[in-house]
Amino acid sequence: MSKKEFAFPDFHDYPPYFTLQPVDVTKDEQCRSWGNLILSYCKHNKIFSLHVNDSEDTELFSNHKIDRKLSLEAKRYFFNWLIEQGNGTWRDPARNHLLVLWKTIPQWANTILGWAEQYGREESVVTVDEISHGDETSGTELERLDREIIIRAVAILESKGRAKLFRGTSQDDEGVKFFKQQSQSA
C-alpha cells in the first residue's frame, strides 16, 4: 500500500506567498496559511524536525513550477510564529533547528497515555523506543514519534502521577512505567 501524495493548498502556487508580506494584516494571514501548511505537511510525512538553513530546498519551502522559494528570513519568521502558537520549539541555542509539534506536548501526552491504556501497559515498563517503534505503534500516530517529544510528554504524565521515566546509561536503556489513575474515594 503506497502512501497518498500530499496535496498542497492553492496558495503554494501563488508567488507573493513566498515573499514575507510587509502589511501586518496580510502577514498574519500568510503566517496562518504557512503555519497550517507546515503542520499538515509534517504530519502527513511524519516529519518532526525542520532546519532553517537547510540547503536542500524541499517541496515544502519551494515551488519549482513558479520558480519561488522561501527566504531564510521568511522561514525563521514562520517558525517563530509556530512556536508562539505552541506548535514548535527550538532544538538548539542558535535557533536553526525546529521541533515541529502538529500536536502540542500535552496532546501527545494524552495520545501516549491512551496507547498505554489501550494496550494494557499500565503498571508495566516499556522502553521509550517501544513507544515509537514497537509493533503496537506501527501504523499509529506514535509510529516514529520523535524521542524528544516522548520525553517531554512523559514529563507531563509524571507531573500528573500517571507515568515515571527511568533513565539508563544510554537512550536504549530508557523506560517508562505507566500508572493507573487512582480512584477518588470519599
C-alpha positions as CSV (number, residue, x, y, z in Angstrom):
1,M,0.0,0.0,0.0
2,S,1.6,3.2,-1.1
3,K,1.4,6.5,0.8
4,K,-1.0,9.0,-0.5
5,E,0.7,12.0,-2.1
6,F,0.5,15.3,-0.2
7,A,-1.9,17.8,-1.7
8,F,-0.6,21.4,-1.5
9,P,-3.0,24.2,-0.9
10,D,-3.7,26.7,-3.8
11,F,-1.6,29.5,-2.2
12,H,1.5,27.3,-2.7
13,D,1.2,28.2,-6.4
14,Y,0.8,31.9,-5.7
15,P,4.2,33.8,-5.9
16,P,3.5,36.6,-3.4
17,Y,3.1,33.9,-0.6
18,F,6.8,33.1,-1.0
19,T,7.7,36.7,0.0
20,L,7.3,37.9,3.5
21,Q,4.5,40.5,3.3
22,P,5.1,44.0,4.8
23,V,1.5,44.7,5.8
24,D,0.6,43.2,9.2
25,V,-2.9,42.0,8.3
26,T,-1.6,40.3,5.2
27,K,1.4,38.9,7.1
28,D,-0.9,37.5,9.8
29,E,-2.9,35.6,7.1
30,Q,0.3,34.5,5.5
31,C,1.5,33.1,8.8
32,R,-1.7,31.2,9.3
33,S,-1.5,29.8,5.8
34,W,2.1,28.8,6.1
35,G,1.7,27.5,9.6
36,N,-1.2,25.2,8.6
37,L,0.7,24.0,5.6
38,I,3.9,23.3,7.6
39,L,2.0,21.4,10.2
40,S,-0.2,19.3,7.8
41,Y,2.8,18.6,5.6
42,C,4.9,17.4,8.5
43,K,2.1,15.3,9.9
44,H,1.5,13.7,6.6
45,N,5.2,12.9,6.1
46,K,5.9,12.2,9.8
47,I,8.5,15.0,10.0
48,F,9.4,16.2,13.4
49,S,12.4,18.4,12.6
50,L,12.9,21.2,10.2
51,H,16.1,23.3,9.6
52,V,16.0,27.0,8.8
53,N,19.3,26.7,6.9
54,D,18.5,23.5,5.1
55,S,20.5,23.8,1.9
56,E,18.1,21.3,0.2
57,D,15.0,23.2,-0.9
58,T,12.3,20.8,-0.1
59,E,9.0,20.8,-1.9
60,L,7.5,22.4,1.2
61,F,9.5,25.6,1.0
62,S,9.9,25.9,-2.7
63,N,7.8,25.6,-5.8
64,H,9.8,25.0,-9.0
65,K,6.7,25.4,-11.2
66,I,6.6,29.1,-10.3
67,D,10.4,29.4,-9.6
68,R,9.9,30.5,-6.0
69,K,11.3,29.5,-2.6
70,L,11.1,31.0,0.9
71,S,13.9,33.0,2.1
72,L,15.7,32.1,5.4
73,E,14.2,35.2,6.9
74,A,10.7,34.1,6.0
75,K,11.3,30.5,7.2
76,R,12.6,31.8,10.5
77,Y,9.6,34.2,10.8
78,F,7.1,31.3,10.2
79,F,8.9,29.0,12.6
80,N,8.8,31.7,15.3
81,W,5.1,32.1,14.6
82,L,4.6,28.3,15.0
83,I,6.4,28.5,18.4
84,E,4.2,31.3,19.5
85,Q,1.2,29.1,18.7
86,G,2.6,26.2,20.7
87,N,3.3,24.1,17.6
88,G,7.1,24.1,17.8
89,T,10.2,24.8,19.9
90,W,13.8,25.4,19.0
91,R,16.0,22.4,19.5
92,D,19.3,24.4,19.5
93,P,20.6,27.6,21.0
94,A,21.3,29.0,17.6
95,R,17.6,28.7,16.7
96,N,18.2,26.9,13.4
97,H,16.6,23.5,14.2
98,L,12.8,23.4,14.9
99,L,11.0,20.6,16.7
100,V,7.6,20.5,14.9
101,L,4.6,19.9,17.0
102,W,1.5,19.2,15.0
103,K,0.1,18.2,18.3
104,T,1.1,20.1,21.5
105,I,3.1,18.3,24.1
106,P,0.0,17.9,26.4
107,Q,-1.9,16.4,23.4
108,W,1.0,14.0,22.8
109,A,1.0,13.0,26.5
110,N,-2.7,12.1,26.2
111,T,-2.1,10.1,23.0
112,I,0.7,8.2,24.7
113,L,-1.3,7.5,27.8
114,G,-4.3,6.4,25.6
115,W,-2.0,4.0,23.9
116,A,-0.7,2.6,27.2
117,E,-4.3,2.1,28.4
118,Q,-5.4,0.6,25.1
119,Y,-2.6,-2.0,25.1
120,G,-2.7,-2.8,28.8
121,R,0.7,-1.1,29.5
122,E,-0.4,0.4,32.8
123,E,1.7,-0.9,35.8
124,S,4.3,-2.2,33.4
125,V,7.5,-0.7,31.9
126,V,8.1,-0.1,28.2
127,T,11.2,1.3,26.6
128,V,11.0,4.8,25.0
129,D,11.9,3.1,21.7
130,E,8.8,0.8,22.0
131,I,6.5,3.8,22.2
132,S,7.7,5.0,18.7
133,H,9.0,1.8,17.1
134,G,7.1,-1.1,18.7
135,D,4.8,-3.4,16.9
136,E,1.8,-2.0,18.8
137,T,2.5,1.5,17.4
138,S,3.0,0.5,13.8
139,G,0.5,2.4,11.7
140,T,-0.5,4.8,14.5
141,E,0.3,8.4,15.2
142,L,3.0,7.2,17.6
143,E,5.0,5.4,14.9
144,R,8.4,7.1,14.5
145,L,7.4,9.7,17.1
146,D,10.4,11.9,18.0
147,R,12.2,10.8,21.2
148,E,12.3,14.4,22.5
149,I,8.5,14.7,22.2
150,I,8.1,11.4,24.1
151,I,10.4,12.6,26.9
152,R,8.5,15.9,27.2
153,A,5.1,14.2,27.1
154,V,6.2,11.7,29.7
155,A,7.3,14.6,31.9
156,I,3.7,15.9,31.8
157,L,2.4,12.4,32.7
158,E,4.9,12.3,35.6
159,S,3.6,15.6,36.9
160,K,0.1,14.0,37.0
161,G,1.3,10.8,38.6
162,R,0.5,8.7,35.5
163,A,4.0,7.7,34.4
164,K,7.6,7.6,35.5
165,L,10.6,7.9,33.3
166,F,13.6,5.7,34.1
167,R,16.9,6.9,32.6
168,G,19.6,4.3,31.9
169,T,23.2,4.6,30.9
170,S,22.1,5.1,27.3
171,Q,19.0,6.0,25.3
172,D,18.5,2.3,24.7
173,D,18.0,1.8,28.5
174,E,15.3,4.5,29.0
175,G,12.0,3.1,30.2
176,V,8.6,4.4,31.1
177,K,6.3,2.9,33.7
178,F,2.6,3.9,33.3
179,F,0.3,4.0,36.3
180,K,-3.5,3.5,36.5
181,Q,-5.4,6.6,37.6
182,Q,-6.1,6.5,41.3
183,S,-9.8,6.4,42.0
184,Q,-11.2,9.3,44.1
185,S,-12.7,7.7,47.2
186,A,-14.7,9.8,49.7
